[in-house]
């Protein structure tokens, strides 16, 4: 344990030398998934577009949608804050009755990466925020990781440009998306208005990862 703490402290010292730029978030560089809801079947009637997530649809749309078009993969739920019965969907749904969700959607959240298929979780983002063993870093220079003998230090881990919700599952998912082992340490003392969780879903205000240390194996 003492050896691990010493490693964390040494790498964190390197991170502090990167400068005060770490105090400001990188900002959303990825493209959020979108969902278009319609109050009639077959994409007819009134419509509204949701980007990323809605923890509680406004009154004029709560339990109103009868059809929808989903860009990327989404989770739709009967109750606010993604509670109650939920279902993962993607693509065009001309009749939400087929899913048992007609006039039942109250909250919904998209998955980062926009891909269909199962499994959730992080995927190395295209075009940025990615590191590979050997020191290749394609993200912003001021947030580049620092390599130790047995670990890699990410001072400001992000996914597709968004903060990552704090938690061991999120920390481990990020480390593994970078081709590394599990996380050894992370700080969660800061909050963000929007983040991505360990399943790759957009979330509302939450504590986020800072100073993440990933094991090499």
Phi and psi in degrees as a GROMACS rama.xvg file:
@    title "Ramachandran Plot"
@    xaxis  label "Phi"
@    yaxis  label "Psi"
@TYPE xy
-61.648  -38.3466  UNK-2
-63.6198  -43.1526  UNK-3
-64.0677  -44.3528  UNK-4
-63.2118  -36.6783  UNK-5
-65.3585  -39.1277  UNK-6
-63.774  -44.3801  UNK-7
-59.6829  -45.8468  UNK-8
-63.2414  -41.6323  UNK-9
-65.5816  -43.1489  UNK-10
-69.1448  -38.3165  UNK-11
-61.8354  -33.7878  UNK-12
-63.1844  -40.7008  UNK-13
-61.2028  -42.1888  UNK-14
-62.4048  -39.0725  UNK-15
-62.7916  -29.8973  UNK-16
-71.4547  -10.8578  UNK-17
-69.0616  -19.7764  UNK-18
116.257  170.84  UNK-19
-72.4649  -7.37318  UNK-20
-60.2832  -22.3132  UNK-21
-66.3573  -14.6945  UNK-22
-72.1557  -17.5883  UNK-23
-109.286  139.372  UNK-24
-68.5575  153.427  UNK-25
-68.4153  -34.918  UNK-26
90.2233  157.535  UNK-27
-70.9092  106.482  UNK-28
-97.0345  -14.3921  UNK-29
-88.9653  169.486  UNK-30
-95.9051  119.147  UNK-31
-71.6259  144.821  UNK-32
-67.7903  154.468  UNK-33
-125.57  152.057  UNK-34
-133.093  128.683  UNK-35
-106.609  120.33  UNK-36
-101.482  141.881  UNK-37
-124.594  145.219  UNK-38
-92.0583  9.62452  UNK-39
-135.454  155.96  UNK-40
-63.3663  162.349  UNK-41
59.0066  35.6014  UNK-42
61.1202  39.2676  UNK-43
-112.389  167.742  UNK-44
81.7723  -159.788  UNK-45
-64.9701  156.05  UNK-46
-144.091  155.284  UNK-47
-144.129  148.821  UNK-48
-112.547  131.841  UNK-49
-112.003  131.818  UNK-50
-111.977  125.055  UNK-51
79.4179  -66.1569  UNK-52
-168.079  161.203  UNK-53
-142.654  112.357  UNK-54
-73.9532  -23.0544  UNK-55
-160.603  106.909  UNK-56
-61.042  147.27  UNK-57
-60.715  161.653  UNK-58
-56.2534  -36.5166  UNK-59
-76.662  -2.7432  UNK-60
-125.109  -9.80698  UNK-61
-65.1772  122.386  UNK-62
58.2311  39.9553  UNK-63
-118.939  -25.5681  UNK-64
-68.172  134.343  UNK-65
-115.267  -16.9424  UNK-66
-151.104  164.493  UNK-67
-161.736  154.329  UNK-68
-119.442  123.65  UNK-69
-112.704  117.859  UNK-70
-91.403  114.761  UNK-71
86.4575  -169.398  UNK-72
-102.113  136.674  UNK-73
-131.903  157.405  UNK-74
-113.926  123.657  UNK-75
-110.972  138.793  UNK-76
-133.38  152.925  UNK-77
-76.7822  -30.1043  UNK-78
-114.57  168.212  UNK-79
-67.2686  160.041  UNK-80
56.9359  32.7371  UNK-81
63.1478  36.1571  UNK-82
-106.656  177.559  UNK-83
74.8622  -162.141  UNK-84
-71.5655  130.257  UNK-85
-126.913  158.148  UNK-86
-148.003  139.66  UNK-87
-88.4913  133.951  UNK-88
-140.389  161.761  UNK-89
-158.369  161.041  UNK-90
80.123  -162.067  UNK-91
-89.3259  133.734  UNK-92
-125.512  93.1937  UNK-93
-68.6872  -19.9937  UNK-94
-144.355  105.429  UNK-95
-68.08  -11.6236  UNK-96
-58.8661  -31.2346  UNK-97
-63.868  -24.0715  UNK-98
-101.211  -0.547489  UNK-99
70.2045  23.6181  UNK-100
-120.177  11.3576  UNK-101
-64.5685  131.641  UNK-102
53.002  38.2656  UNK-103
-132.405  -10.0439  UNK-104
-77.419  122.403  UNK-105
-114.968  -33.7599  UNK-106
-139.924  155.118  UNK-107
-157.538  150.549  UNK-108
-145.27  139.026  UNK-109
-89.9763  162.153  UNK-110
-99.0707  139.972  UNK-111
-62.9077  147.929  UNK-112
92.5321  -22.9173  UNK-113
70.7648  -0.63483  UNK-114
-77.7893  154.942  UNK-115
-86.254  -167.825  UNK-116
84.3306  173.788  UNK-117
-96.7894  177.067  UNK-118
105.919  -32.4989  UNK-119
57.8732  -151.609  UNK-120
75.9599  171.078  UNK-121
-75.7326  149.026  UNK-122
-127.401  141.53  UNK-123
-54.3107  121.401  UNK-124
-68.6928  143.995  UNK-125
-76.4713  126.195  UNK-126
86.7896  8.53378  UNK-127
172.401  167.654  UNK-128
61.3905  21.9902  UNK-129
-119.513  145.604  UNK-130
-128.934  146.004  UNK-131
-129.428  147.276  UNK-132
-49.1544  132.326  UNK-133
110.977  -7.65469  UNK-134
100.162  5.52099  UNK-135
-74.1303  122.152  UNK-136
-131.941  120.415  UNK-137
-107.005  6.24753  UNK-138
-89.7358  -171.858  UNK-139
-58.9386  137.22  UNK-140
-58.6214  -37.6807  UNK-141
-71.538  -10.4187  UNK-142
-112.737  16.8462  UNK-143
-63.8187  147.301  UNK-144
-74.7848  164.579  UNK-145
-123.653  128.769  UNK-146
-92.8166  130.164  UNK-147
-106.4  -176.221  UNK-148
-67.1302  -42.707  UNK-149
-120.563  5.19867  UNK-150
-152.188  166.988  UNK-151
-129.425  132.353  UNK-152
-103.255  121.229  UNK-153
-108.527  105.408  UNK-154
-68.4127  -27.012  UNK-155
-145.53  70.5559  UNK-156
-65.3115  134.426  UNK-157
-135.957  163.722  UNK-158
-130.618  116.775  UNK-159
53.6156  33.2417  UNK-160
86.6338  -1.04781  UNK-161
-106.721  149.892  UNK-162
-60.4811  159.136  UNK-163
-112.257  126.994  UNK-164
-57.5477  135.763  UNK-165
-68.2989  149.27  UNK-166
146.867  152.829  UNK-167
-63.8947  -36.2461  UNK-168
-66.7477  -40.013  UNK-169
-66.8887  -42.4626  UNK-170
-62.0436  -45.8058  UNK-171
-64.9334  -39.8007  UNK-172
-63.7252  -41.8743  UNK-173
-63.5775  -48.1203  UNK-174
-56.6985  -43.6246  UNK-175
-71.4213  -29.4176  UNK-176
-67.9476  -18.3673  UNK-177
-95.1997  9.77779  UNK-178
77.7408  22.6673  UNK-179
-113.906  -177.187  UNK-180
-85.4791  -154.851  UNK-181
-75.2197  170.144  UNK-182
-78.7129  147.685  UNK-183
-106.611  -25.1745  UNK-184
-165.893  147.474  UNK-185
-156.599  155.542  UNK-186
-106.076  147.444  UNK-187
-136.448  33.9016  UNK-188
-84.0296  -7.9827  UNK-189
-108.906  157.442  UNK-190
-122.369  158.467  UNK-191
-137.691  154.054  UNK-192
-71.3259  -26.7905  UNK-193
-147.492  144.095  UNK-194
-152.184  -178.462  UNK-195
-121.575  132.691  UNK-196
-90.3213  -176.65  UNK-197
-65.7666  -15.8343  UNK-198
-94.856  2.50157  UNK-199
84.5395  12.2895  UNK-200
-93.4042  145.472  UNK-201
-71.0878  140.042  UNK-202
-128.125  166.317  UNK-203
-83.2895  -160.066  UNK-204
-53.0904  132.145  UNK-205
-164.012  162.264  UNK-206
-69.3238  146.495  UNK-207
-128.26  161.332  UNK-208
-72.2441  138.275  UNK-209
-139.7  153.653  UNK-210
48.3627  58.7046  UNK-211
-88.1896  130.051  UNK-212
-110.932  123.251  UNK-213
-108.438  135.555  UNK-214
-71.9498  148.618  UNK-215
-74.2259  -26.305  UNK-216
